[in-house]
Amino acid sequence: MRQKAAPQCHDREQTLLRRARRCARKGEDRKALVALREACMSAGSDARLWALYGAQCWRARKAGEALHAMRQSLWFRERSRDERRARVVRLLIAQIEAGVSGELRAA
């Protein structure tokens, strides 16, 4: 019996997400960034992964990439009509554009 491609892709994204979290816990921000970028490229339209990648870019002081990733996340949220989460992403984008120092906060 042939296995579907979608579950394998999902497994790959989850593996990359776990790797990114492990690297971030160890303080290896660059490695976490690479793993999240790869997960985003693999998933394509996963708004959550794009937002996580944007937040990691912000931590790595890559404001341009963070802004791009958050805008991608916003686009996917708006496309799926997830207005509540889209509002949160808009707040995060505003913080990045304002150059807020420290951690991004949705509230």
N, CA, C and O atoms as a GROMACS GRO file, in nm:
protein
  428
    1MET      N    1   0.084  -0.118   0.000
    1MET     CA    2   0.000   0.000   0.000
    1MET      C    3   0.088   0.125   0.000
    1MET      O    4   0.187   0.131   0.073
    2ARG      N    5   0.053   0.221  -0.080
    2ARG     CA    6   0.130   0.343  -0.095
    2ARG      C    7   0.094   0.446   0.012
    2ARG      O    8  -0.024   0.466   0.041
    3GLN      N    9   0.194   0.510   0.069
    3GLN     CA   10   0.170   0.610   0.172
    3GLN      C   11   0.154   0.747   0.108
    3GLN      O   12   0.223   0.779   0.012
    4LYS      N   13   0.063   0.828   0.161
    4LYS     CA   14   0.038   0.962   0.107
    4LYS      C   15   0.155   1.053   0.139
    4LYS      O   16   0.222   1.036   0.241
    5ALA      N   17   0.178   1.152   0.053
    5ALA     CA   18   0.290   1.245   0.070
    5ALA      C   19   0.263   1.346   0.182
    5ALA      O   20   0.357   1.388   0.249
    6ALA      N   21   0.139   1.385   0.202
    6ALA     CA   22   0.107   1.488   0.301
    6ALA      C   23   0.154   1.454   0.442
    6ALA      O   24   0.215   1.540   0.507
    7PRO      N   25   0.128   1.333   0.494
    7PRO     CA   26   0.176   1.304   0.629
    7PRO      C   27   0.328   1.310   0.641
    7PRO      O   28   0.380   1.352   0.745
    8GLN      N   29   0.400   1.270   0.536
    8GLN     CA   30   0.546   1.277   0.541
    8GLN      C   31   0.592   1.422   0.550
    8GLN      O   32   0.684   1.453   0.625
    9CYS      N   33   0.528   1.509   0.474
    9CYS     CA   34   0.563   1.651   0.479
    9CYS      C   35   0.535   1.707   0.617
    9CYS      O   36   0.616   1.782   0.673
   10HIS      N   37   0.419   1.670   0.672
   10HIS     CA   38   0.383   1.718   0.806
   10HIS      C   39   0.485   1.669   0.909
   10HIS      O   40   0.526   1.745   0.997
   11ASP      N   41   0.527   1.543   0.897
   11ASP     CA   42   0.629   1.489   0.988
   11ASP      C   43   0.759   1.567   0.976
   11ASP      O   44   0.824   1.596   1.077
   12ARG      N   45   0.797   1.601   0.854
   12ARG     CA   46   0.921   1.676   0.832
   12ARG      C   47   0.912   1.814   0.898
   12ARG      O   48   1.006   1.859   0.962
   13GLU      N   49   0.799   1.880   0.882
   13GLU     CA   50   0.780   2.012   0.943
   13GLU      C   51   0.785   2.004   1.094
   13GLU      O   52   0.845   2.089   1.160
   14GLN      N   53   0.722   1.902   1.150
   14GLN     CA   54   0.724   1.885   1.295
   14GLN      C   55   0.864   1.856   1.346
   14GLN      O   56   0.904   1.906   1.451
   15THR      N   57   0.939   1.776   1.271
   15THR     CA   58   1.078   1.747   1.308
   15THR      C   59   1.161   1.875   1.306
   15THR      O   60   1.240   1.900   1.398
   16LEU      N   61   1.143   1.956   1.203
   16LEU     CA   62   1.217   2.082   1.194
   16LEU      C   63   1.176   2.178   1.305
   16LEU      O   64   1.260   2.250   1.359
   17LEU      N   65   1.048   2.180   1.338
   17LEU     CA   66   1.001   2.267   1.446
   17LEU      C   67   1.062   2.224   1.580
   17LEU      O   68   1.105   2.308   1.659
   18ARG      N   69   1.064   2.094   1.606
   18ARG     CA   70   1.128   2.045   1.729
   18ARG      C   71   1.276   2.081   1.733
   18ARG      O   72   1.328   2.121   1.837
   19ARG      N   73   1.343   2.067   1.620
   19ARG     CA   74   1.485   2.103   1.612
   19ARG      C   75   1.504   2.252   1.642
   19ARG      O   76   1.595   2.289   1.716
   20ALA      N   77   1.419   2.335   1.584
   20ALA     CA   78   1.428   2.480   1.607
   20ALA      C   79   1.408   2.514   1.754
   20ALA      O   80   1.481   2.595   1.810
   21ARG      N   81   1.309   2.452   1.816
   21ARG     CA   82   1.284   2.479   1.959
   21ARG      C   83   1.402   2.434   2.045
   21ARG      O   84   1.441   2.503   2.140
   22ARG      N   85   1.457   2.318   2.014
   22ARG     CA   86   1.572   2.267   2.089
   22ARG      C   87   1.691   2.362   2.075
   22ARG      O   88   1.758   2.393   2.173
   23CYS      N   89   1.717   2.406   1.952
   23CYS     CA   90   1.828   2.499   1.929
   23CYS      C   91   1.806   2.632   2.000
   23CYS      O   92   1.898   2.688   2.059
   24ALA      N   93   1.684   2.682   1.996
   24ALA     CA   94   1.654   2.809   2.063
   24ALA      C   95   1.674   2.798   2.214
   24ALA      O   96   1.725   2.890   2.277
   25ARG      N   97   1.633   2.683   2.272
   25ARG     CA   98   1.654   2.662   2.416
   25ARG      C   99   1.802   2.664   2.451
   25ARG      O  100   1.840   2.711   2.559
   26LYS      N  101   1.886   2.612   2.362
   26LYS     CA  102   2.030   2.608   2.386
   26LYS      C  103   2.097   2.743   2.355
   26LYS      O  104   2.216   2.760   2.380
   27GLY      N  105   2.019   2.837   2.302
   27GLY     CA  106   2.077   2.966   2.267
   27GLY      C  107   2.140   2.968   2.128
   27GLY      O  108   2.212   3.062   2.094
   28GLU      N  109   2.113   2.866   2.049
   28GLU     CA  110   2.168   2.858   1.913
   28GLU      C  111   2.066   2.918   1.815
   28GLU      O  112   1.999   2.846   1.740
   29ASP      N  113   2.055   3.050   1.819
   29ASP     CA  114   1.953   3.121   1.742
   29ASP      C  115   1.967   3.101   1.592
   29ASP      O  116   1.866   3.086   1.522
   30ARG      N  117   2.088   3.101   1.541
   30ARG     CA  118   2.109   3.084   1.397
   30ARG      C  119   2.058   2.948   1.349
   30ARG      O  120   1.992   2.939   1.245
   31LYS      N  121   2.089   2.843   1.425
   31LYS     CA  122   2.044   2.708   1.387
   31LYS      C  123   1.892   2.700   1.394
   31LYS      O  124   1.828   2.636   1.310
   32ALA      N  125   1.833   2.763   1.495
   32ALA     CA  126   1.687   2.765   1.507
   32ALA      C  127   1.626   2.837   1.387
   32ALA      O  128   1.523   2.795   1.334
   33LEU      N  129   1.689   2.945   1.346
   33LEU     CA  130   1.642   3.023   1.232
   33LEU      C  131   1.643   2.940   1.104
   33LEU      O  132   1.547   2.942   1.026
   34VAL      N  133   1.751   2.867   1.082
   34VAL     CA  134   1.763   2.784   0.962
   34VAL      C  135   1.656   2.674   0.963
   34VAL      O  136   1.594   2.648   0.860
   35ALA      N  137   1.636   2.609   1.076
   35ALA     CA  138   1.536   2.502   1.084
   35ALA      C  139   1.395   2.556   1.059
   35ALA      O  140   1.317   2.493   0.988
   36LEU      N  141   1.362   2.672   1.116
   36LEU     CA  142   1.230   2.731   1.094
   36LEU      C  143   1.211   2.776   0.950
   36LEU      O  144   1.103   2.761   0.893
   37ARG      N  145   1.316   2.832   0.891
   37ARG     CA  146   1.307   2.872   0.750
   37ARG      C  147   1.279   2.752   0.662
   37ARG      O  148   1.195   2.757   0.571
   38GLU      N  149   1.349   2.644   0.688
   38GLU     CA  150   1.328   2.521   0.612
   38GLU      C  151   1.187   2.466   0.632
   38GLU      O  152   1.125   2.418   0.537
   39ALA      N  153   1.136   2.474   0.754
   39ALA     CA  154   0.999   2.428   0.782
   39ALA      C  155   0.898   2.514   0.706
   39ALA      O  156   0.800   2.461   0.652
   40CYS      N  157   0.920   2.644   0.701
   40CYS     CA  158   0.829   2.733   0.628
   40CYS      C  159   0.830   2.701   0.479
   40CYS      O  160   0.724   2.696   0.415
   41MET      N  161   0.946   2.680   0.425
   41MET     CA  162   0.956   2.650   0.282
   41MET      C  163   0.892   2.515   0.251
   41MET      O  164   0.832   2.497   0.145
   42SER      N  165   0.905   2.422   0.343
   42SER     CA  166   0.845   2.290   0.325
   42SER      C  167   0.693   2.297   0.336
   42SER      O  168   0.622   2.234   0.257
   43ALA      N  169   0.643   2.372   0.434
   43ALA     CA  170   0.499   2.379   0.457
   43ALA      C  171   0.431   2.472   0.357
   43ALA      O  172   0.318   2.446   0.316
   44GLY      N  173   0.499   2.577   0.320
   44GLY     CA  174   0.441   2.670   0.224
   44GLY      C  175   0.340   2.764   0.285
   44GLY      O  176   0.369   2.882   0.304
   45SER      N  177   0.221   2.715   0.316
   45SER     CA  178   0.112   2.803   0.357
   45SER      C  179   0.071   2.790   0.503
   45SER      O  180  -0.045   2.813   0.537
   46ASP      N  181   0.163   2.753   0.590
   46ASP     CA  182   0.133   2.739   0.733
   46ASP      C  183   0.162   2.872   0.803
   46ASP      O  184   0.277   2.906   0.829
   47ALA      N  185   0.056   2.946   0.831
   47ALA     CA  186   0.070   3.079   0.891
   47ALA      C  187   0.143   3.074   1.025
   47ALA      O  188   0.221   3.163   1.057
   48ARG      N  189   0.118   2.970   1.102
   48ARG     CA  190   0.181   2.956   1.234
   48ARG      C  191   0.333   2.945   1.220
   48ARG      O  192   0.407   3.010   1.294
   49LEU      N  193   0.380   2.863   1.127
   49LEU     CA  194   0.524   2.848   1.107
   49LEU      C  195   0.587   2.980   1.062
   49LEU      O  196   0.697   3.014   1.104
   50TRP      N  197   0.518   3.053   0.975
   50TRP     CA  198   0.571   3.181   0.929
   50TRP      C  199   0.582   3.280   1.045
   50TRP      O  200   0.679   3.355   1.053
   51ALA      N  201   0.484   3.279   1.134
   51ALA     CA  202   0.490   3.369   1.251
   51ALA      C  203   0.604   3.329   1.345
   51ALA      O  204   0.674   3.415   1.397
   52LEU      N  205   0.621   3.199   1.366
   52LEU     CA  206   0.732   3.152   1.450
   52LEU      C  207   0.866   3.190   1.388
   52LEU      O  208   0.958   3.231   1.459
   53TYR      N  209   0.877   3.176   1.256
   53TYR     CA  210   0.999   3.214   1.187
   53TYR      C  211   1.023   3.365   1.201
   53TYR      O  212   1.136   3.408   1.223
   54GLY      N  213   0.918   3.444   1.188
   54GLY     CA  214   0.930   3.588   1.204
   54GLY      C  215   0.979   3.627   1.343
   54GLY      O  216   1.064   3.714   1.359
   55ALA      N  217   0.924   3.561   1.444
   55ALA     CA  218   0.966   3.589   1.582
   55ALA      C  219   1.112   3.550   1.603
   55ALA      O  220   1.186   3.621   1.671
   56GLN      N  221   1.153   3.438   1.545
   56GLN     CA  222   1.293   3.396   1.558
   56GLN      C  223   1.385   3.492   1.484
   56GLN      O  224   1.495   3.522   1.531
   57CYS      N  225   1.342   3.541   1.369
   57CYS     CA  226   1.422   3.642   1.297
   57CYS      C  227   1.439   3.767   1.383
   57CYS      O  228   1.547   3.826   1.388
   58TRP      N  229   1.331   3.806   1.451
   58TRP     CA  230   1.338   3.923   1.538
   58TRP      C  231   1.441   3.901   1.649
   58TRP      O  232   1.520   3.990   1.680
   59ARG      N  233   1.438   3.781   1.708
   59ARG     CA  234   1.536   3.750   1.815
   59ARG      C  235   1.679   3.754   1.763
   59ARG      O  236   1.772   3.790   1.835
   60ALA      N  237   1.696   3.715   1.635
   60ALA     CA  238   1.829   3.715   1.573
   60ALA      C  239   1.865   3.852   1.515
   60ALA      O  240   1.966   3.867   1.446
   61ARG      N  241   1.781   3.953   1.544
   61ARG     CA  242   1.802   4.091   1.500
   61ARG      C  243   1.802   4.105   1.348
   61ARG      O  244   1.881   4.181   1.291
   62LYS      N  245   1.714   4.032   1.284
   62LYS     CA  246   1.696   4.041   1.138
   62LYS      C  247   1.557   4.098   1.112
   62LYS      O  248   1.465   4.026   1.074
   63ALA      N  249   1.544   4.228   1.132
   63ALA     CA  250   1.413   4.294   1.125
   63ALA      C  251   1.349   4.281   0.987
   63ALA      O  252   1.228   4.262   0.977
   64GLY      N  253   1.427   4.292   0.882
   64GLY     CA  254   1.372   4.281   0.746
   64GLY      C  255   1.310   4.145   0.720
   64GLY      O  256   1.200   4.135   0.667
   65GLU      N  257   1.383   4.040   0.757
   65GLU     CA  258   1.331   3.905   0.740
   65GLU      C  259   1.211   3.881   0.831
   65GLU      O  260   1.115   3.814   0.793
   66ALA      N  261   1.218   3.936   0.952
   66ALA     CA  262   1.106   3.921   1.047
   66ALA      C  263   0.980   3.984   0.990
   66ALA      O  264   0.871   3.926   0.998
   67LEU      N  265   0.994   4.101   0.933
   67LEU     CA  266   0.880   4.171   0.875
   67LEU      C  267   0.822   4.092   0.757
   67LEU      O  268   0.700   4.079   0.744
   68HIS      N  269   0.909   4.040   0.672
   68HIS     CA  270   0.864   3.961   0.558
   68HIS      C  271   0.788   3.837   0.604
   68HIS      O  272   0.681   3.805   0.551
   69ALA      N  273   0.842   3.767   0.703
   69ALA     CA  274   0.779   3.644   0.752
   69ALA      C  275   0.644   3.674   0.817
   69ALA      O  276   0.547   3.601   0.796
   70MET      N  277   0.636   3.781   0.894
   70MET     CA  278   0.509   3.817   0.958
   70MET      C  279   0.405   3.858   0.854
   70MET      O  280   0.287   3.828   0.870
   71ARG      N  281   0.448   3.926   0.749
   71ARG     CA  282   0.354   3.962   0.642
   71ARG      C  283   0.303   3.838   0.570
   71ARG      O  284   0.187   3.831   0.530
   72GLN      N  285   0.391   3.740   0.552
   72GLN     CA  286   0.348   3.612   0.493
   72GLN      C  287   0.242   3.548   0.583
   72GLN      O  288   0.138   3.503   0.536
   73SER      N  289   0.270   3.545   0.712
   73SER     CA  290   0.177   3.487   0.808
   73SER      C  291   0.043   3.560   0.803
   73SER      O  292  -0.062   3.496   0.804
   74LEU      N  293   0.047   3.692   0.799
   74LEU     CA  294  -0.075   3.772   0.792
   74LEU      C  295  -0.155   3.738   0.667
   74LEU      O  296  -0.277   3.723   0.672
   75TRP      N  297  -0.086   3.728   0.555
   75TRP     CA  298  -0.154   3.698   0.430
   75TRP      C  299  -0.227   3.564   0.439
   75TRP      O  300  -0.342   3.552   0.396
   76PHE      N  301  -0.160   3.463   0.495
   76PHE     CA  302  -0.223   3.331   0.509
   76PHE      C  303  -0.340   3.336   0.607
   76PHE      O  304  -0.442   3.271   0.585
   77ARG      N  305  -0.327   3.412   0.714
   77ARG     CA  306  -0.436   3.426   0.812
   77ARG      C  307  -0.557   3.495   0.747
   77ARG      O  308  -0.671   3.451   0.764
   78GLU      N  309  -0.532   3.601   0.673
   78GLU     CA  310  -0.642   3.672   0.607
   78GLU      C  311  -0.708   3.584   0.500
   78GLU      O  312  -0.830   3.586   0.484
   79ARG      N  313  -0.627   3.509   0.430
   79ARG     CA  314  -0.679   3.421   0.326
   79ARG      C  315  -0.770   3.313   0.384
   79ARG      O  316  -0.869   3.274   0.322
   80SER      N  317  -0.738   3.266   0.504
   80SER     CA  318  -0.821   3.164   0.568
   80SER      C  319  -0.932   3.225   0.654
   80SER      O  320  -1.003   3.154   0.724
   81ARG      N  321  -0.944   3.358   0.649
   81ARG     CA  322  -1.047   3.432   0.723
   81ARG      C  323  -1.036   3.412   0.875
   81ARG      O  324  -1.137   3.404   0.945
   82ASP      N  325  -0.914   3.404   0.922
   82ASP     CA  326  -0.887   3.389   1.065
   82ASP      C  327  -0.857   3.528   1.120
   82ASP      O  328  -0.742   3.561   1.150
   83GLU      N  329  -0.961   3.609   1.134
   83GLU     CA  330  -0.944   3.750   1.168
   83GLU      C  331  -0.884   3.771   1.307
   83GLU      O  332  -0.806   3.864   1.327
   84ARG      N  333  -0.920   3.687   1.401
   84ARG     CA  334  -0.867   3.703   1.538
   84ARG      C  335  -0.714   3.691   1.538
   84ARG      O  336  -0.645   3.774   1.596
   85ARG      N  337  -0.663   3.588   1.474
   85ARG     CA  338  -0.517   3.571   1.470
   85ARG      C  339  -0.451   3.673   1.376
   85ARG      O  340  -0.338   3.714   1.401
   86ALA      N  341  -0.520   3.712   1.272
   86ALA     CA  342  -0.466   3.814   1.181
   86ALA      C  343  -0.445   3.946   1.257
   86ALA      O  344  -0.346   4.016   1.234
   87ARG      N  345  -0.537   3.978   1.347
   87ARG     CA  346  -0.524   4.099   1.428
   87ARG      C  347  -0.397   4.093   1.514
   87ARG      O  348  -0.326   4.192   1.527
   88VAL      N  349  -0.369   3.977   1.570
   88VAL     CA  350  -0.248   3.961   1.653
   88VAL      C  351  -0.123   3.978   1.567
   88VAL      O  352  -0.028   4.044   1.609
   89VAL      N  353  -0.123   3.920   1.448
   89VAL     CA  354  -0.007   3.933   1.360
   89VAL      C  355   0.013   4.080   1.319
   89VAL      O  356   0.126   4.127   1.309
   90ARG      N  357  -0.097   4.151   1.296
   90ARG     CA  358  -0.086   4.294   1.264
   90ARG      C  359  -0.018   4.371   1.378
   90ARG      O  360   0.064   4.460   1.352
   91LEU      N  361  -0.051   4.337   1.502
   91LEU     CA  362   0.013   4.401   1.618
   91LEU      C  363   0.163   4.372   1.620
   91LEU      O  364   0.243   4.460   1.649
   92LEU      N  365   0.199   4.248   1.590
   92LEU     CA  366   0.340   4.210   1.587
   92LEU      C  367   0.414   4.286   1.476
   92LEU      O  368   0.527   4.332   1.495
   93ILE      N  369   0.350   4.298   1.361
   93ILE     CA  370   0.410   4.373   1.249
   93ILE      C  371   0.432   4.518   1.289
   93ILE      O  372   0.536   4.576   1.259
   94ALA      N  373   0.335   4.578   1.355
   94ALA     CA  374   0.348   4.717   1.401
   94ALA      C  375   0.466   4.733   1.495
   94ALA      O  376   0.538   4.834   1.489
   95GLN      N  377   0.487   4.635   1.582
   95GLN     CA  378   0.601   4.641   1.675
   95GLN      C  379   0.733   4.632   1.600
   95GLN      O  380   0.828   4.702   1.632
   96ILE      N  381   0.739   4.545   1.500
   96ILE     CA  382   0.862   4.531   1.421
   96ILE      C  383   0.889   4.661   1.346
   96ILE      O  384   1.003   4.708   1.343
   97GLU      N  385   0.786   4.717   1.284
   97GLU     CA  386   0.803   4.842   1.209
   97GLU      C  387   0.845   4.957   1.301
   97GLU      O  388   0.918   5.046   1.259
   98ALA      N  389   0.798   4.954   1.425
   98ALA     CA  390   0.834   5.060   1.521
   98ALA      C  391   0.972   5.037   1.581
   98ALA      O  392   1.027   5.125   1.647
   99GLY      N  393   1.030   4.919   1.558
   99GLY     CA  394   1.162   4.890   1.610
   99GLY      C  395   1.164   4.866   1.759
   99GLY      O  396   1.262   4.900   1.826
  100VAL      N  397   1.057   4.807   1.812
  100VAL     CA  398   1.049   4.778   1.954
  100VAL      C  399   1.164   4.686   1.995
  100VAL      O  400   1.192   4.588   1.927
  101SER      N  401   1.230   4.719   2.104
  101SER     CA  402   1.340   4.634   2.150
  101SER      C  403   1.286   4.526   2.242
  101SER      O  404   1.181   4.543   2.305
  102GLY      N  405   1.357   4.416   2.249
  102GLY     CA  406   1.314   4.304   2.333
  102GLY      C  407   1.222   4.208   2.260
  102GLY      O  408   1.225   4.198   2.137
  103GLU      N  409   1.143   4.137   2.336
  103GLU     CA  410   1.053   4.036   2.282
  103GLU      C  411   0.929   4.101   2.220
  103GLU      O  412   0.882   4.204   2.267
  104LEU      N  413   0.877   4.038   2.116
  104LEU     CA  414   0.751   4.083   2.057
  104LEU      C  415   0.638   4.040   2.148
  104LEU      O  416   0.642   3.930   2.204
  105ARG      N  417   0.538   4.124   2.164
  105ARG     CA  418   0.423   4.093   2.249
  105ARG      C  419   0.295   4.124   2.173
  105ARG      O  420   0.282   4.230   2.111
  106ALA      N  421   0.202   4.031   2.177
  106ALA     CA  422   0.076   4.047   2.105
  106ALA      C  423  -0.027   4.127   2.184
  106ALA      O  424  -0.128   4.168   2.128
  107ALA      N  425  -0.004   4.149   2.311
  107ALA     CA  426  -0.105   4.219   2.392
  107ALA      C  427  -0.066   4.361   2.418
  107ALA      O  428  -0.140   4.434   2.485
   0.00000   0.00000   0.00000
